Amino acid sequence: MSAAERVMLKPGDTIGILGGGQLGRMLALAAARLGLKCQVFSPDPDSPAFDVVQYATCAEYADVEALERFATDVDVITYEFENIPSSVATILEARRPVRPNCRILETTQDRLIEKDFVTSLGIPTAPYRAVSSAAELHDAVADLGRPAVLKTRRFGYDGKGQAMIRPGDDLAAIWDNLDTRAAILEGFVPFEREISVIATRGADGQVVSFDVTENDHRNHILKVSRAPAAIADEVAARARAIAETIANALGYVGTLAVEMFVAPSEDGGLQVLVNEIAPRVHNSGHWTLDGASVSQFEQHIRAIAGWPLAPAVRHGTVTMTNLIGDEVHDFPRWLTVPGATVHLYGKREARPGRKMGHVTVVTGGPAPTQS
C-alpha cells in the first residue's frame, strides 16, 4: 500500500460501518473508547449497532444516493459482515477508503475462489470440487467419496446453504433442495478439533495474532470458544503462521479470522487445514474483549485508522459461551459467576439460532501469548 493510499485518522474523525449487528455494535464501542466516531449503515431499523452511535443511515444497500451521502459523512469505511454486495464496496471505494478493500471481498465471498486462493499459497484445505449441476455433483461425490459436504459458493453462514452427503443419500434431491447453480463439494475431514486464529494486519504490514482458539459448534452455530486451544505449541505456531501468510498475501488491513481443522496426517502426526476465511472481526474472537490486553475490535479500529497495533497478551485461560435464542433469558445466573462478564447485544427478539449475547469467563493469572 502506497503512502498516498494510507489512512491516518485523528481523534474526532468518523468511521463508517456497513452492517448493524452485534459486530458493528462492538466495533463502534471500541472506536468510541479511542475518541473516534462511527456512523452505521444498515437496512434493518432494529439494528443493535444503532443504539451505540449518534449517527446512523437506515437504507437498502441498493440505495446509491444513501450510500453516497454516507460516504460523504465519514473518513474511512469498514464492514461487520462479508455478505454485502461487492458492488456496494466498489461504489464506496470510489469516494472513501474501504478497509479491508473490495478485492478481498471478491475473494472471500466465493468459497471456490477462496479455496483456490488458499491452495495457491501452498496451504492445505479439505479436498474440493466445483459443482454446477446434479451430474457434476454425482461425479464429484464419486471422486471425493462420502461423507462429503455440499455448500453454496456464496452467502452461507452458521450452517445455512450447505448439506451433508452420506452413504445412501439421493444426490439429485440434495442438489434440488440446495437451490443453486454454483456450489462446491468438500471432502469430509475427520478432524480432531476445530480452531481459529484471529489476526490483525496494519497498513504497514505488521501482523499481530491472538492465541489460537478452540471452537465447539452446536447445530452449525458456534457455542463455546476456549483460549488457548488444547494443542501442541508446534501446531499452534503453524496455525498462526498460516493466518499471517493469508493476511499478507491479501494485503489485508484490519482484523480477520481463519477457521481451521486440526486433523490426523498420513505420517501419523497432525496437520492444519484451512476451512474458511472471515474478512472481519469474528465470533470466535469475542473472548479478547475481557481475556486479552486488547480486543479484536480495538485492533481492527487501530488498523483501519492507520494507528499502531497493540501487543496481544492473554489474561489467563478464557472461555467464551454464546447465548443463543432463549438462553439469553438466563443471563442473571451468569452475573453471579466469578470471573464472568456478560455482553448482551440489545436484540429485541430471541429467535431460535439467533446470537443474543455472550459470556466470557477468565480464570488463572496472566499468560503471555506466543510471539
LOSEKE-845510 format. One record per residue (C-alpha): residue number from 0; x, y, z; residue in one letter. Coordinates in nm, 2 decimals. Example, Ala and Ser with C-alpha at 12.3 -4.5 7.8 and 13.67 -1.06 7.14 Angstrom:
   num       px       py       pz   residuo
     0     1.23    -0.45     0.78         a
     1     1.37    -0.11     0.71         s
! end
This chain:
   num       px       py       pz   residuo
     0     0.00     0.00     0.00         m
     1     0.15     0.34    -0.11         s
     2     0.17     0.63     0.13         a
     3    -0.10     0.81    -0.07         a
     4    -0.34     0.52    -0.01         e
     5    -0.28     0.50     0.37         r
     6    -0.53     0.63     0.62         v
     7    -0.43     0.82     0.93         m
     8    -0.73     0.92     1.13         l
     9    -0.72     1.16     1.43         k
    10    -0.95     1.16     1.73         p
    11    -1.28     1.30     1.63         g
    12    -1.28     1.15     1.28         d
    13    -1.56     0.92     1.17         t
    14    -1.55     0.56     1.07         i
    15    -1.84     0.43     0.86         g
    16    -1.95     0.08     0.94         i
    17    -2.16    -0.13     0.69         l
    18    -2.39    -0.36     0.89         g
    19    -2.57    -0.30     1.21         g
    20    -2.54    -0.63     1.40         g
    21    -2.35    -0.71     1.72         q
    22    -2.01    -0.70     1.55         l
    23    -2.08    -0.34     1.43         g
    24    -2.20    -0.25     1.78         r
    25    -1.88    -0.38     1.94         m
    26    -1.66    -0.21     1.67         l
    27    -1.84     0.12     1.75         a
    28    -1.79     0.08     2.12         l
    29    -1.42     0.01     2.07         a
    30    -1.38     0.32     1.84         a
    31    -1.56     0.54     2.10         a
    32    -1.30     0.45     2.36         r
    33    -1.03     0.57     2.13         l
    34    -1.21     0.90     2.07         g
    35    -1.33     0.81     1.72         l
    36    -1.69     0.85     1.60         k
    37    -1.89     0.59     1.40         c
    38    -2.18     0.61     1.16         q
    39    -2.36     0.28     1.09         v
    40    -2.53     0.19     0.76         f
    41    -2.79    -0.09     0.78         s
    42    -3.12    -0.17     0.61         p
    43    -3.26    -0.30     0.94         d
    44    -3.43    -0.04     1.16         p
    45    -3.38    -0.26     1.47         d
    46    -3.00    -0.29     1.42         s
    47    -2.84    -0.32     1.76         p
    48    -2.54    -0.11     1.65         a
    49    -2.77     0.19     1.60         f
    50    -2.81     0.20     1.98         d
    51    -2.45     0.30     2.04         v
    52    -2.38     0.56     1.77         v
    53    -2.50     0.91     1.73         q
    54    -2.55     0.89     1.35         y
    55    -2.70     0.61     1.15         a
    56    -2.82     0.55     0.80         t
    57    -3.11     0.31     0.76         c
    58    -3.14     0.23     0.39         a
    59    -3.11    -0.06     0.15         e
    60    -2.77    -0.14     0.01         y
    61    -2.91    -0.08    -0.34         a
    62    -2.98     0.28    -0.25         d
    63    -2.69     0.45    -0.43         v
    64    -2.79     0.80    -0.31         e
    65    -2.79     0.69     0.05         a
    66    -2.45     0.52     0.00         l
    67    -2.30     0.84    -0.15         e
    68    -2.44     1.05     0.14         r
    69    -2.30     0.80     0.39         f
    70    -1.95     0.81     0.22         a
    71    -1.95     1.19     0.24         t
    72    -2.01     1.19     0.61         d
    73    -1.72     0.95     0.70         v
    74    -1.34     0.93     0.67         d
    75    -1.29     0.56     0.62         v
    76    -1.53     0.27     0.57         i
    77    -1.53    -0.09     0.71         t
    78    -1.78    -0.37     0.73         y
    79    -1.90    -0.61     1.00         e
    80    -2.00    -0.89     0.77         f
    81    -1.87    -1.01     0.44         e
    82    -2.20    -1.07     0.26         n
    83    -2.26    -0.71     0.15         i
    84    -2.28    -0.69    -0.23         p
    85    -1.93    -0.62    -0.37         s
    86    -2.08    -0.36    -0.59         s
    87    -2.16    -0.16    -0.28         v
    88    -1.80    -0.16    -0.17         a
    89    -1.70    -0.06    -0.52         t
    90    -1.93     0.24    -0.51         i
    91    -1.80     0.35    -0.17         l
    92    -1.43     0.28    -0.25         e
    93    -1.46     0.54    -0.53         a
    94    -1.53     0.80    -0.26         r
    95    -1.36     0.69     0.06         r
    96    -1.10     0.43     0.16         p
    97    -1.26     0.09     0.23         v
    98    -1.08    -0.14     0.47         r
    99    -1.05    -0.43     0.40         p
   100    -1.07    -0.35     0.03         n
   101    -1.31    -0.47    -0.24         c
   102    -1.06    -0.72    -0.38         r
   103    -1.06    -0.91    -0.05         i
   104    -1.44    -0.92    -0.05         l
   105    -1.44    -1.07    -0.40         e
   106    -1.20    -1.34    -0.29         t
   107    -1.37    -1.44     0.03         t
   108    -1.74    -1.41    -0.08         q
   109    -1.70    -1.71    -0.31         d
   110    -1.60    -2.04    -0.14         r
   111    -1.44    -2.17    -0.46         l
   112    -1.23    -1.86    -0.53         i
   113    -1.13    -1.86    -0.16         e
   114    -1.02    -2.22    -0.17         k
   115    -0.83    -2.17    -0.49         d
   116    -0.65    -1.87    -0.33         f
   117    -0.56    -2.06    -0.02         v
   118    -0.42    -2.36    -0.21         t
   119    -0.23    -2.13    -0.44         s
   120    -0.03    -2.03    -0.12         l
   121     0.06    -2.39    -0.06         g
   122    -0.17    -2.41     0.24         i
   123    -0.37    -2.73     0.27         p
   124    -0.75    -2.75     0.27         t
   125    -1.01    -3.03     0.26         a
   126    -1.02    -3.17    -0.10         p
   127    -1.29    -2.99    -0.30         y
   128    -1.46    -2.98    -0.64         r
   129    -1.67    -2.72    -0.82         a
   130    -2.02    -2.83    -0.88         v
   131    -2.28    -2.66    -1.11         s
   132    -2.53    -2.94    -1.18         s
   133    -2.66    -3.27    -1.05         a
   134    -2.45    -3.46    -1.29         a
   135    -2.13    -3.27    -1.17         e
   136    -2.23    -3.34    -0.81         l
   137    -2.25    -3.72    -0.90         h
   138    -1.90    -3.71    -1.05         d
   139    -1.76    -3.50    -0.76         a
   140    -1.90    -3.75    -0.50         v
   141    -1.76    -4.04    -0.70         a
   142    -1.42    -3.86    -0.68         d
   143    -1.42    -3.74    -0.32         l
   144    -1.63    -4.01    -0.16         g
   145    -1.89    -4.00     0.12         r
   146    -1.94    -3.84     0.36         p
   147    -1.89    -3.50     0.20         a
   148    -2.03    -3.15     0.24         v
   149    -2.21    -2.96    -0.04         l
   150    -2.21    -2.58     0.00         k
   151    -2.33    -2.29    -0.20         t
   152    -2.04    -2.09    -0.32         r
   153    -2.18    -1.76    -0.18         r
   154    -2.38    -1.63     0.11         f
   155    -2.38    -1.91     0.36         g
   156    -2.31    -1.89     0.73         y
   157    -2.40    -2.08     1.05         d
   158    -2.47    -2.39     0.85         g
   159    -2.70    -2.22     0.61         k
   160    -2.66    -2.30     0.24         g
   161    -2.50    -2.64     0.29         q
   162    -2.59    -3.01     0.31         a
   163    -2.41    -3.32     0.44         m
   164    -2.40    -3.61     0.19         i
   165    -2.40    -3.95     0.35         r
   166    -2.40    -4.31     0.21         p
   167    -2.74    -4.38     0.05         g
   168    -2.84    -4.02     0.01         d
   169    -3.03    -3.91    -0.30         d
   170    -2.79    -3.67    -0.48         l
   171    -3.04    -3.53    -0.72         a
   172    -3.28    -3.44    -0.43         a
   173    -3.00    -3.28    -0.23         i
   174    -2.90    -3.07    -0.53         w
   175    -3.26    -2.96    -0.59         d
   176    -3.30    -2.87    -0.22         n
   177    -2.99    -2.66    -0.22         l
   178    -3.14    -2.45    -0.50         d
   179    -2.82    -2.31    -0.65         t
   180    -2.63    -2.33    -0.98         r
   181    -2.29    -2.26    -0.81         a
   182    -2.17    -2.49    -0.54         a
   183    -1.86    -2.66    -0.40         i
   184    -1.83    -3.01    -0.27         l
   185    -1.58    -3.06     0.01         e
   186    -1.45    -3.39     0.12         g
   187    -1.53    -3.47     0.49         f
   188    -1.23    -3.41     0.72         v
   189    -1.21    -3.64     1.03         p
   190    -1.08    -3.36     1.24         f
   191    -0.95    -3.38     1.59         e
   192    -1.07    -3.03     1.68         r
   193    -1.18    -2.70     1.52         e
   194    -0.96    -2.40     1.58         i
   195    -0.94    -2.04     1.46         s
   196    -0.68    -1.77     1.46         v
   197    -0.78    -1.40     1.49         i
   198    -0.51    -1.18     1.34         a
   199    -0.48    -0.81     1.26         t
   200    -0.26    -0.66     0.99         r
   201    -0.18    -0.29     0.98         g
   202    -0.12    -0.09     0.67         a
   203     0.25    -0.10     0.74         d
   204     0.24    -0.48     0.71         g
   205     0.27    -0.56     1.08         q
   206     0.07    -0.86     1.18         v
   207    -0.04    -0.93     1.54         v
   208    -0.23    -1.25     1.62         s
   209    -0.41    -1.37     1.93         f
   210    -0.36    -1.72     2.08         d
   211    -0.51    -2.00     1.89         v
   212    -0.88    -2.05     1.99         t
   213    -1.06    -2.39     2.01         e
   214    -1.42    -2.39     1.90         n
   215    -1.72    -2.61     1.97         d
   216    -2.03    -2.58     1.74         h
   217    -2.38    -2.69     1.80         r
   218    -2.63    -2.71     1.51         n
   219    -2.36    -2.55     1.30         h
   220    -2.35    -2.24     1.53         i
   221    -2.05    -2.15     1.74         l
   222    -2.14    -2.23     2.10         k
   223    -1.81    -2.22     2.30         v
   224    -1.46    -2.09     2.23         s
   225    -1.16    -2.16     2.45         r
   226    -0.83    -1.98     2.46         a
   227    -0.57    -2.12     2.44         p
   228    -0.66    -2.42     2.23         a
   229    -0.55    -2.76     2.37         a
   230    -0.29    -2.82     2.10         i
   231     0.09    -2.85     2.09         a
   232     0.30    -2.54     2.06         d
   233     0.42    -2.66     1.72         e
   234     0.07    -2.69     1.59         v
   235    -0.03    -2.35     1.73         a
   236     0.27    -2.19     1.56         a
   237     0.18    -2.35     1.23         r
   238    -0.18    -2.22     1.26         a
   239    -0.06    -1.86     1.34         r
   240     0.18    -1.87     1.05         a
   241    -0.10    -1.97     0.81         i
   242    -0.31    -1.68     0.93         a
   243    -0.02    -1.44     0.89         e
   244     0.06    -1.58     0.54         t
   245    -0.30    -1.52     0.43         i
   246    -0.32    -1.17     0.57         a
   247     0.00    -1.07     0.39         n
   248    -0.10    -1.23     0.07         a
   249    -0.43    -1.04     0.07         l
   250    -0.26    -0.71     0.16         g
   251    -0.51    -0.71     0.44         y
   252    -0.58    -0.41     0.66         v
   253    -0.79    -0.49     0.97         g
   254    -0.88    -0.80     1.17         t
   255    -0.96    -1.13     1.01         l
   256    -1.04    -1.48     1.13         a
   257    -0.90    -1.80     0.97         v
   258    -1.11    -2.11     1.07         e
   259    -0.91    -2.43     1.05         m
   260    -0.92    -2.81     1.13         f
   261    -0.66    -3.00     1.32         v
   262    -0.67    -3.35     1.17         a
   263    -0.45    -3.66     1.15         p
   264    -0.20    -3.66     0.87         s
   265    -0.08    -3.96     0.67         e
   266     0.25    -3.97     0.85         d
   267     0.08    -4.02     1.19         g
   268     0.12    -3.66     1.30         g
   269    -0.13    -3.37     1.29         l
   270    -0.20    -3.13     1.00         q
   271    -0.37    -2.79     1.00         v
   272    -0.63    -2.74     0.72         l
   273    -0.79    -2.41     0.64         v
   274    -1.17    -2.43     0.63         n
   275    -1.28    -2.06     0.58         e
   276    -1.15    -1.71     0.59         i
   277    -1.38    -1.44     0.76         a
   278    -1.26    -1.09     0.64         p
   279    -1.38    -0.92     0.96         r
   280    -1.39    -0.95     1.34         v
   281    -1.53    -1.29     1.43         h
   282    -1.74    -1.46     1.69         n
   283    -1.45    -1.68     1.80         s
   284    -1.26    -1.37     1.89         g
   285    -1.51    -1.23     2.14         h
   286    -1.31    -1.37     2.43         w
   287    -1.05    -1.10     2.36         t
   288    -1.29    -0.83     2.49         l
   289    -1.22    -0.94     2.85         d
   290    -0.95    -1.20     2.82         g
   291    -0.67    -1.00     2.65         a
   292    -0.48    -0.68     2.68         s
   293    -0.65    -0.56     2.36         v
   294    -0.97    -0.68     2.19         s
   295    -1.00    -0.79     1.83         q
   296    -1.24    -0.49     1.78         f
   297    -0.99    -0.23     1.90         e
   298    -0.71    -0.39     1.69         q
   299    -0.94    -0.36     1.38         h
   300    -1.01     0.01     1.46         i
   301    -0.64     0.08     1.51         r
   302    -0.55    -0.09     1.18         a
   303    -0.81     0.09     0.96         i
   304    -0.74     0.42     1.14         a
   305    -0.37     0.38     1.05         g
   306    -0.27     0.36     1.42         w
   307    -0.01     0.13     1.57         p
   308    -0.13    -0.22     1.67         l
   309    -0.11    -0.33     2.03         a
   310     0.07    -0.64     2.16         p
   311    -0.19    -0.91     2.23         a
   312    -0.14    -1.06     2.57         v
   313    -0.39    -1.32     2.70         r
   314    -0.51    -1.29     3.06         h
   315    -0.52    -1.65     3.19         g
   316    -0.75    -1.92     3.05         t
   317    -1.06    -1.78     2.88         v
   318    -1.39    -1.94     2.78         t
   319    -1.65    -1.76     2.57         m
   320    -2.01    -1.90     2.57         t
   321    -2.26    -1.78     2.32         n
   322    -2.62    -1.71     2.44         l
   323    -2.83    -1.84     2.16         i
   324    -3.21    -1.78     2.14         g
   325    -3.39    -1.82     2.47         d
   326    -3.06    -1.88     2.65         e
   327    -3.04    -1.50     2.68         v
   328    -3.31    -1.51     2.95         h
   329    -3.08    -1.70     3.18         d
   330    -2.83    -1.41     3.18         f
   331    -2.89    -1.32     3.56         p
   332    -2.73    -1.65     3.65         r
   333    -2.41    -1.56     3.47         w
   334    -2.39    -1.23     3.66         l
   335    -2.31    -1.43     3.98         t
   336    -2.03    -1.63     3.83         v
   337    -1.68    -1.52     3.95         p
   338    -1.46    -1.40     3.66         g
   339    -1.76    -1.38     3.42         a
   340    -1.85    -1.08     3.21         t
   341    -2.19    -1.07     3.04         v
   342    -2.23    -0.90     2.70         h
   343    -2.59    -0.86     2.57         l
   344    -2.65    -0.73     2.22         y
   345    -2.98    -0.55     2.26         g
   346    -3.17    -0.76     2.01         k
   347    -3.55    -0.74     2.07         r
   348    -3.65    -1.09     1.97         e
   349    -3.48    -1.41     2.09         a
   350    -3.54    -1.64     1.79         r
   351    -3.40    -2.00     1.77         p
   352    -3.04    -1.99     1.65         g
   353    -3.01    -1.62     1.70         r
   354    -2.70    -1.50     1.88         k
   355    -2.83    -1.27     2.16         m
   356    -2.52    -1.22     2.37         g
   357    -2.21    -1.39     2.51         h
   358    -2.03    -1.45     2.83         v
   359    -1.66    -1.46     2.89         t
   360    -1.50    -1.63     3.19         v
   361    -1.14    -1.57     3.27         v
   362    -0.95    -1.79     3.52         t
   363    -0.59    -1.80     3.63         g
   364    -0.32    -1.54     3.61         g
   365    -0.17    -1.35     3.32         p
   366    -0.02    -1.57     3.05         a
   367     0.17    -1.41     2.76         p
   368     0.08    -1.51     2.41         t
   369     0.33    -1.67     2.17         q
   370     0.52    -1.42     1.97         s
! end
